[in-house]
Amino acid sequence: MRILHMADVHLGYQQYNSRERFNDFGRAFLHAVGQAKERRVGAVLLAGDLFEKRIVDPLAMRQAVEGLQELQAAHIPVIAVEGNHERAHYRDQYSWLEFLDAIGLITLLNPTLHDGQMRLDPYTPESGGAYVDLPGGIRVYGLKYYGASTDRVLGLLAESLAAQDGPRPAYSILLMHAGLEGILPRCSGVASRKAVEALRPWIQYLALGHIHKPFELDGWIYNPGSLETWAMDEAEWTDRGFYLVEVAAHSPMAHRARLIPTPRRRFTRLRVSVTGCPSPQAVYDAVRAKAAAAAEAGHGAKGDDAPVVELTLEGSLAFDRLDLDLGYVETMVKEALRPLLARVRNLASPPDFEVGPSAAGSRAELEHQVLTELIERDERFRRAADQWADVALGLKRMALEGRPPDAIVDYLRERRSALAAQDG
């Protein structure tokens, strides 16, 4: 028996408001469908999040139906569980995956929970169920996304598996939408290793979804990752796609699972430090050099293959953030790399106001030193920082003396004019 295990398709995701990215997610799904047919699998396991949202875009539904109908025509059953993105709102009580199950395009699994007990009934089209049997003695159980209750539900499942009547299947798979602790920080809806290990006597292959990073553990836990890049932070996880699982017919039954990477839109991430750049023009020069180097290294468009590019400005600015034209930065990136999309993130901090005055000197001298260092951080006032520190102290003295506001404003105007004349 050959099985294709995939997860986290996220049809309908219009990433960065790009219609082309919407199409990318659809193409990734249809590619996996084509691979299932080409490799003549006996079943497809879909471990949740076929859709991006519980309210499905009509074109996303069309992508799903077309792909599922292709598999149906090839006599390849699709066994699925519900993920967190597509689960019905508690007021609706009916999800689009339940609709696809009702029209016979998928087999949607989930056990019945009642009065603290779990019932493991075989699936029927009329009432659903917890498991389905495939040819060759293979049984597939399914669990939808349970979030914070995952460990509790896994405990109930272990109890029900132990108490199950009748002959045991030769080989059992658990299809489940949940993460696993320790894989990604700050990830919700994860199962503990202890809760998962309690299933080991009855489950030979744990087919996971939910975490977009691929991983496999201990020869029985498998997570293929998302088909497409759902977030910029995922771009580094290159080996993602689906598992092709071959279950041997001999006794005891065993499997061989291979992660097959699938094509996806390229993502290029560039970082430019603005620390040490005395002016906006110096930042533009650094960006232009970084983009040119990326293009030279082959990270730009290649024919119709245009990447998504993110450029991040980081470090400490020596001038006001508003003086930096981010639109111009984006234009430079587009000209150099010809991406599908260019995104610019300005994470650069304003001038660092931490100063370290010397221990020597009077209070007035230390105050003047601190003000001078602060003013020097701004390119506009750097050349006359010492004089501007005198101006600031003069304004302070006038305010403490209770001078009229008009007199303070006149003093500031006079000193600004004098310094401007001196500078020019």
C-alpha positions as CSV (number, residue, x, y, z in Angstrom):
1,M,0.0,0.0,0.0
2,R,1.4,3.4,-1.0
3,I,0.0,6.5,0.8
4,L,0.5,10.2,0.3
5,H,0.5,12.2,3.5
6,M,0.2,16.0,3.2
7,A,-1.1,18.9,5.4
8,D,-1.6,22.6,5.7
9,V,-2.6,23.4,2.1
10,H,-4.3,26.8,3.1
11,L,-6.3,27.2,-0.1
12,G,-7.7,30.7,-0.4
13,Y,-4.8,32.5,1.3
14,Q,-4.2,35.8,-0.6
15,Q,-0.9,36.4,1.0
16,Y,0.2,40.1,1.1
17,N,-3.0,40.9,-0.8
18,S,-1.5,39.3,-3.9
19,R,-3.9,37.4,-6.2
20,E,-0.8,35.6,-7.6
21,R,0.0,34.3,-4.2
22,F,-3.6,33.1,-3.9
23,N,-3.0,31.1,-7.1
24,D,0.3,29.8,-5.8
25,F,-1.5,28.0,-3.0
26,G,-3.9,26.5,-5.4
27,R,-1.1,25.3,-7.7
28,A,0.7,23.7,-4.8
29,F,-2.4,21.6,-4.0
30,L,-3.0,20.6,-7.6
31,H,0.7,19.6,-7.9
32,A,0.3,17.3,-4.9
33,V,-2.9,15.9,-6.5
34,G,-0.9,15.2,-9.7
35,Q,1.8,13.5,-7.7
36,A,-0.7,11.2,-6.0
37,K,-2.0,10.1,-9.4
38,E,1.4,9.8,-11.0
39,R,2.8,7.7,-8.1
40,R,-0.4,5.5,-8.0
41,V,-1.0,5.9,-4.3
42,G,-3.8,4.0,-2.7
43,A,-5.0,6.8,-0.5
44,V,-4.3,10.5,0.4
45,L,-4.1,11.5,4.1
46,L,-4.9,15.2,4.6
47,A,-3.9,16.3,8.1
48,G,-5.9,19.5,8.4
49,D,-6.0,23.1,7.1
50,L,-7.1,22.4,3.6
51,F,-8.5,25.9,3.7
52,E,-7.1,29.2,5.1
53,K,-10.3,30.4,6.7
54,R,-13.6,29.0,7.8
55,I,-15.3,31.3,5.3
56,V,-14.0,29.9,2.1
57,D,-13.5,32.0,-1.1
58,P,-15.5,30.6,-3.9
59,L,-12.4,30.3,-6.1
60,A,-10.6,28.5,-3.3
61,M,-13.5,26.0,-3.1
62,R,-13.3,25.5,-6.8
63,Q,-9.6,24.7,-6.5
64,A,-10.4,22.2,-3.8
65,V,-13.3,20.5,-5.6
66,E,-11.3,20.2,-8.9
67,G,-8.4,18.6,-7.1
68,L,-10.6,16.3,-5.1
69,Q,-12.6,15.3,-8.1
70,E,-9.4,14.3,-9.9
71,L,-8.5,12.0,-7.1
72,Q,-12.0,10.6,-7.0
73,A,-11.9,9.9,-10.7
74,A,-8.6,8.1,-10.2
75,H,-10.2,6.0,-7.4
76,I,-7.9,7.5,-4.7
77,P,-9.8,8.1,-1.5
78,V,-9.0,11.3,0.5
79,I,-9.0,10.8,4.3
80,A,-9.0,14.1,6.2
81,V,-9.3,15.7,9.6
82,E,-10.4,19.3,10.4
83,G,-7.7,21.8,11.2
84,N,-7.9,25.0,13.3
85,H,-8.1,27.4,10.3
86,E,-11.2,25.7,8.8
87,R,-13.1,24.6,11.8
88,A,-16.7,25.9,12.0
89,H,-17.6,28.7,14.3
90,Y,-19.4,27.4,17.4
91,R,-22.6,29.1,16.2
92,D,-22.4,27.5,12.8
93,Q,-21.7,23.9,13.9
94,Y,-21.0,22.9,10.3
95,S,-17.7,23.3,8.4
96,W,-16.9,23.2,4.7
97,L,-14.9,20.0,5.3
98,E,-18.1,18.5,6.5
99,F,-19.7,19.7,3.3
100,L,-17.0,18.0,1.2
101,D,-17.5,14.8,3.2
102,A,-21.3,15.0,2.7
103,I,-20.9,15.2,-1.1
104,G,-18.4,12.3,-1.1
105,L,-15.2,14.0,-2.0
106,I,-13.4,13.3,1.3
107,T,-13.8,10.9,4.3
108,L,-13.8,13.2,7.4
109,L,-12.8,11.4,10.6
110,N,-13.3,12.3,14.2
111,P,-14.4,10.2,17.2
112,T,-17.5,10.9,19.3
113,L,-16.9,12.4,22.7
114,H,-19.7,12.0,25.3
115,D,-19.7,12.2,29.1
116,G,-15.9,12.0,29.3
117,Q,-15.7,9.0,27.1
118,M,-14.5,8.5,23.5
119,R,-16.3,6.2,21.1
120,L,-14.3,4.7,18.2
121,D,-16.9,3.9,15.7
122,P,-16.2,2.9,12.1
123,Y,-16.8,5.6,9.5
124,T,-20.1,5.6,7.5
125,P,-21.1,8.3,5.1
126,E,-24.3,8.9,7.0
127,S,-22.9,9.4,10.5
128,G,-19.1,9.8,10.1
129,G,-16.8,8.0,12.5
130,A,-13.4,7.7,14.1
131,Y,-11.7,5.3,11.7
132,V,-11.7,3.8,8.2
133,D,-10.1,0.5,7.1
134,L,-8.0,0.4,3.9
135,P,-7.0,-2.7,1.9
136,G,-4.2,-4.8,3.3
137,G,-5.2,-4.5,7.0
138,I,-4.4,-0.8,7.4
139,R,-6.6,1.2,9.7
140,V,-6.7,5.0,9.8
141,Y,-7.9,6.8,12.9
142,G,-8.5,10.6,12.8
143,L,-8.5,13.4,15.3
144,K,-9.4,17.0,14.4
145,Y,-7.8,20.0,16.1
146,Y,-8.5,20.2,19.8
147,G,-6.2,23.0,20.8
148,A,-5.5,23.2,24.6
149,S,-7.5,20.0,25.1
150,T,-5.2,17.9,22.9
151,D,-3.4,16.0,25.7
152,R,-6.7,15.2,27.4
153,V,-8.2,13.9,24.2
154,L,-5.1,11.8,23.5
155,G,-5.5,10.3,26.9
156,L,-9.1,9.3,26.1
157,L,-8.0,7.9,22.7
158,A,-5.3,5.8,24.4
159,E,-7.9,4.4,26.8
160,S,-10.3,3.6,24.0
161,L,-7.7,1.9,21.9
162,A,-6.7,-0.3,24.8
163,A,-10.3,-1.2,25.5
164,Q,-11.3,-1.8,21.8
165,D,-13.0,-5.1,21.1
166,G,-12.4,-7.4,18.2
167,P,-9.3,-8.3,16.3
168,R,-6.6,-5.7,16.1
169,P,-5.7,-4.2,12.7
170,A,-2.4,-5.3,11.3
171,Y,-1.2,-1.7,10.9
172,S,-2.7,1.6,12.3
173,I,-2.3,5.2,11.4
174,L,-3.4,8.2,13.4
175,L,-4.2,11.3,11.3
176,M,-4.1,14.3,13.5
177,H,-4.0,18.1,13.3
178,A,-1.8,19.1,16.2
179,G,1.8,20.2,16.8
180,L,4.3,18.6,19.1
181,E,6.0,20.2,22.0
182,G,9.6,21.3,21.5
183,I,9.5,21.8,17.7
184,L,8.6,25.5,17.5
185,P,8.5,28.1,20.3
186,R,5.2,29.8,21.1
187,C,3.1,27.3,19.1
188,S,-0.5,26.7,20.3
189,G,-2.4,23.4,19.9
190,V,0.6,21.1,20.7
191,A,0.7,17.6,22.2
192,S,3.2,16.6,24.8
193,R,5.6,13.8,24.1
194,K,4.2,11.9,27.0
195,A,0.7,12.0,25.7
196,V,1.9,10.9,22.2
197,E,4.1,8.1,23.5
198,A,1.1,6.6,25.3
199,L,-0.3,5.8,21.8
200,R,2.8,3.9,20.7
201,P,1.4,0.3,21.5
202,W,-1.5,0.8,19.0
203,I,-0.3,3.4,16.4
204,Q,2.5,2.6,13.9
205,Y,2.4,5.9,12.0
206,L,1.4,9.3,13.5
207,A,0.5,11.6,10.5
208,L,0.6,15.2,11.8
209,G,-0.3,18.6,10.5
210,H,-0.5,22.1,12.0
211,I,3.2,23.0,12.3
212,H,4.5,24.2,8.9
213,K,8.1,23.1,9.6
214,P,8.7,19.5,8.5
215,F,10.0,17.0,11.0
216,E,10.1,13.3,11.8
217,L,10.8,11.6,15.1
218,D,11.6,8.0,16.3
219,G,10.6,6.4,13.0
220,W,6.8,6.8,13.6
221,I,6.0,10.5,13.9
222,Y,5.8,12.5,10.7
223,N,5.0,16.1,9.8
224,P,5.4,17.1,6.2
225,G,5.1,20.9,6.7
226,S,3.0,23.3,4.6
227,L,3.0,23.0,0.8
228,E,3.5,26.7,0.3
229,T,5.3,29.3,2.3
230,W,2.6,30.7,4.6
231,A,4.8,33.3,6.4
232,M,8.1,34.9,5.7
233,D,9.7,33.2,8.7
234,E,9.1,29.8,7.0
235,A,11.2,30.6,3.9
236,E,14.3,28.9,5.3
237,W,12.4,25.5,5.6
238,T,13.2,24.4,2.1
239,D,12.5,20.6,2.4
240,R,8.7,20.7,2.6
241,G,6.1,18.9,0.7
242,F,4.4,15.5,1.3
243,Y,5.4,12.1,2.6
244,L,5.2,9.2,0.3
245,V,4.6,6.2,2.6
246,E,5.0,2.6,1.5
247,V,3.6,0.1,4.0
248,A,5.0,-3.4,3.6
249,A,2.6,-6.3,3.4
250,H,4.8,-8.8,5.3
251,S,4.3,-9.5,9.0
252,P,5.0,-7.6,11.1
253,M,3.9,-4.7,8.8
254,A,6.3,-1.8,8.6
255,H,6.6,1.4,6.6
256,R,9.1,3.5,4.7
257,A,8.4,7.2,4.5
258,R,10.2,9.6,2.2
259,L,9.6,13.4,2.3
260,I,9.2,14.6,-1.3
261,P,9.9,18.3,-1.6
262,T,7.4,20.2,-3.8
263,P,7.9,23.3,-5.9
264,R,6.9,26.6,-4.3
265,R,7.4,30.3,-4.8
266,R,10.9,31.5,-3.9
267,F,11.4,33.9,-1.0
268,T,14.4,36.1,-0.7
269,R,15.2,37.8,2.6
270,L,17.7,40.7,2.7
271,R,19.0,42.6,5.8
272,V,20.7,45.9,5.7
273,S,22.3,47.5,8.8
274,V,21.9,51.3,8.9
275,T,24.3,51.7,11.9
276,G,27.1,54.0,10.8
277,C,25.1,55.5,7.9
278,P,25.3,59.2,8.5
279,S,22.5,60.2,6.1
280,P,19.5,58.7,4.1
281,Q,21.7,58.7,1.0
282,A,24.2,56.4,2.7
283,V,21.3,54.0,3.6
284,Y,20.2,54.1,-0.1
285,D,23.7,53.3,-1.2
286,A,23.8,50.3,1.2
287,V,20.5,49.0,0.0
288,R,21.5,49.4,-3.7
289,A,24.7,47.4,-3.0
290,K,22.8,44.7,-1.1
291,A,20.2,44.3,-3.8
292,A,22.8,44.2,-6.6
293,A,24.7,41.5,-4.8
294,A,21.5,39.5,-4.3
295,A,20.8,39.8,-8.1
296,E,24.3,38.7,-8.9
297,A,23.9,35.7,-6.7
298,G,20.8,34.6,-8.6
299,H,18.1,35.6,-6.0
300,G,16.1,37.8,-8.5
301,A,13.6,36.9,-11.1
302,K,14.4,34.1,-13.5
303,G,12.1,34.3,-16.5
304,D,8.6,33.9,-15.2
305,D,9.9,32.7,-11.8
306,A,9.8,35.9,-9.7
307,P,10.4,35.7,-6.0
308,V,8.9,37.4,-3.0
309,V,11.5,39.7,-1.6
310,E,11.7,41.2,1.9
311,L,14.3,43.8,2.8
312,T,14.7,44.6,6.5
313,L,16.5,47.8,7.7
314,E,18.0,47.2,11.1
315,G,20.4,48.9,13.5
316,S,20.5,52.5,14.8
317,L,19.7,55.5,12.7
318,A,21.7,58.7,12.9
319,F,18.8,60.8,11.7
320,D,15.0,61.1,11.9
321,R,13.1,58.0,10.6
322,L,10.8,60.3,8.6
323,D,13.8,61.4,6.5
324,L,14.0,57.9,5.0
325,D,12.0,57.3,1.9
326,L,10.8,53.7,2.2
327,G,9.0,53.9,-1.2
328,Y,12.3,54.7,-2.8
329,V,14.0,51.8,-1.0
330,E,11.2,49.5,-2.4
331,T,11.8,50.9,-5.9
332,M,15.5,50.1,-5.7
333,V,14.7,46.5,-4.7
334,K,12.2,46.1,-7.5
335,E,14.6,47.4,-10.1
336,A,17.4,45.1,-9.0
337,L,15.5,41.9,-8.4
338,R,12.3,42.2,-10.4
339,P,10.3,40.3,-7.8
340,L,6.6,39.3,-7.7
341,L,6.4,41.4,-4.5
342,A,8.8,43.6,-2.6
343,R,8.3,44.3,1.1
344,V,10.4,46.7,3.1
345,R,10.4,46.6,6.9
346,N,12.0,49.4,8.8
347,L,13.1,48.0,12.1
348,A,15.9,50.5,12.6
349,S,15.7,52.3,15.9
350,P,15.9,56.1,16.3
351,P,19.2,57.5,17.6
352,D,20.2,55.6,20.7
353,F,19.8,58.0,23.6
354,E,22.0,56.1,26.0
355,V,25.0,58.2,26.9
356,G,28.0,57.8,29.1
357,P,29.2,61.1,30.6
358,S,32.6,61.2,32.3
359,A,32.7,61.2,36.0
360,A,34.7,64.4,36.2
361,G,33.2,67.9,35.9
362,S,30.5,69.9,37.6
363,R,26.8,69.3,37.2
364,A,26.5,72.0,34.6
365,E,29.4,70.5,32.6
366,L,27.9,67.0,32.7
367,E,24.6,68.4,31.6
368,H,26.2,70.2,28.7
369,Q,28.1,67.0,27.7
370,V,25.0,64.8,27.8
371,L,23.0,67.3,25.6
372,T,25.9,67.6,23.2
373,E,26.1,63.8,22.8
374,L,22.3,63.5,22.3
375,I,22.3,66.2,19.6
376,E,25.3,64.7,17.8
377,R,23.1,61.6,17.1
378,D,21.0,63.7,14.6
379,E,22.7,64.4,11.3
380,R,20.9,67.7,10.9
381,F,22.5,69.2,14.1
382,R,25.8,67.3,14.4
383,R,28.1,70.0,13.0
384,A,26.9,72.5,15.6
385,A,26.1,70.1,18.4
386,D,28.0,72.1,21.0
387,Q,26.2,75.4,20.1
388,W,22.8,73.7,20.1
389,A,23.5,72.3,23.5
390,D,24.1,75.9,24.7
391,V,20.8,76.9,23.1
392,A,19.0,74.1,24.9
393,L,20.5,75.1,28.3
394,G,19.6,78.7,27.6
395,L,16.0,77.8,27.0
396,K,16.0,75.8,30.2
397,R,17.3,78.8,32.2
398,M,14.7,81.1,30.7
399,A,11.9,78.7,31.6
400,L,13.2,78.3,35.2
401,E,13.4,82.1,35.5
402,G,9.7,82.4,34.5
403,R,10.4,84.4,31.3
404,P,7.4,85.1,29.1
405,P,6.8,82.5,26.3
406,D,7.2,85.1,23.6
407,A,10.6,85.9,24.9
408,I,11.6,82.2,24.9
409,V,10.4,81.8,21.3
410,D,12.2,85.0,20.2
411,Y,15.4,83.7,21.7
412,L,15.1,80.3,19.9
413,R,14.4,82.0,16.6
414,E,17.4,84.3,17.0
415,R,19.8,81.5,17.9
416,R,18.5,79.3,15.1
417,S,19.0,82.0,12.6
418,A,22.5,82.7,13.9
419,L,23.5,79.0,13.7
420,A,22.0,78.7,10.2
421,A,24.0,81.6,9.0
422,Q,27.1,80.2,10.6
423,D,26.5,76.8,8.9
424,G,25.8,78.3,5.5
